[in-house]
């Protein structure tokens, strides 16, 4: 709940900033999934 309130407050102060924050979180998640998939592939295809 605290994070949600912080995002709402940030959106009031800096309109559009929330989109950038969301994009950064999504990018980090996709990068982590990609690295994990690569490690799995390399470990189990030998």
C-alpha positions as MATLAB code, in Angstrom:
seq = 'XXXXXXXXXXXXXXXXXXXXXXXXXXXXXXXXXXXXXXXXXXXXXX';
ca = [
       0.000    0.000    0.000;
       2.826    2.411    0.771;
       4.354    1.940   -2.672;
       0.999    2.595   -4.322;
       0.585    5.846   -2.394;
       4.133    6.882   -3.294;
       3.403    6.301   -6.986;
       0.214    8.360   -6.777;
       2.114   11.175   -5.057;
       4.893   11.018   -7.664;
       2.290   11.187  -10.441;
       0.874   14.369   -8.917;
       4.294   16.033   -8.660;
       5.751   14.747  -11.933;
       3.068   13.783  -14.461;
       4.367   11.102  -16.778;
       7.103    9.974  -14.395;
       5.064    6.926  -13.436;
       5.280    5.643  -17.014;
       9.053    5.818  -16.825;
       9.093    4.015  -13.490;
       6.808    1.288  -14.834;
       8.964    0.897  -17.932;
      12.101    0.565  -15.802;
      10.495   -2.128  -13.650;
       9.265   -4.023  -16.714;
      12.681   -3.802  -18.371;
      14.446   -5.095  -15.265;
      12.006   -8.005  -15.018;
      12.399   -8.984  -18.652;
      16.183   -8.766  -18.406;
      16.150  -11.052  -15.370;
      13.916  -13.571  -17.164;
      16.198  -13.494  -20.206;
      19.335  -14.083  -18.141;
      17.682  -16.933  -16.257;
      16.507  -18.564  -19.486;
      19.993  -18.266  -20.969;
      21.601  -19.836  -17.894;
      19.056  -22.658  -17.931;
      19.632  -23.300  -21.629;
      23.406  -23.344  -21.240;
      23.239  -25.618  -18.199;
      20.894  -28.235  -19.667;
      21.912  -28.423  -23.325;
      25.413  -29.760  -22.879;
];
